[in-house]
Amino acid sequence: MNKKVTLKQIARELDVSISTVSKALKNSKEISEDTREKVQAFAKLYNYKPNNIA
């Protein structure tokens, strides 16, 4: 079984904060378009799924 990727792992890989990752995945305008695209592409590549329990 594959281990799920987390916000923390995405943040570490892209050298941004966990908050930035969270906002980028929610398509927040507070985050630059470039950063949003990078975060969203990384999340898609690693099949990121939010943890609804967290």
C-alpha positions in Angstrom: 0.0 0.0 0.0 1.3 3.4 -0.9 1.9 6.0 1.8 -0.2 9.1 1.5 1.4 12.4 0.9 0.7 15.1 3.5 0.5 18.9 3.5 3.7 18.8 5.5 5.6 16.7 2.9 4.4 18.9 0.1 5.5 22.0 2.0 8.9 20.5 2.7 9.5 19.4 -0.9 8.5 22.8 -2.3 10.2 24.9 0.5 7.0 26.7 1.5 4.9 26.7 4.6 2.1 24.3 5.4 -0.3 27.2 5.4 0.8 28.2 1.9 0.2 24.6 0.6 -3.3 24.6 2.3 -4.2 28.0 0.7 -2.8 27.0 -2.7 -4.9 23.8 -2.7 -8.0 25.9 -1.9 -7.0 28.2 -4.8 -6.6 31.3 -2.5 -5.8 34.5 -4.2 -3.4 35.3 -1.3 -0.9 32.9 -2.9 0.8 33.8 -6.1 -0.4 32.1 -9.3 3.1 30.5 -9.8 3.1 29.0 -6.3 -0.5 27.8 -6.6 0.4 26.0 -9.9 3.5 24.4 -8.4 1.6 23.2 -5.3 -1.3 21.9 -7.3 0.9 20.2 -9.8 2.9 18.4 -7.1 -0.3 17.4 -5.3 -1.7 16.0 -8.5 1.5 14.2 -9.4 1.5 12.4 -6.0 -2.3 11.9 -5.9 -2.7 14.1 -2.8 -6.1 13.5 -1.1 -7.1 15.7 1.9 -7.7 13.9 5.2 -11.3 14.8 6.1 -10.8 13.6 9.6 -7.8 15.9 10.4 
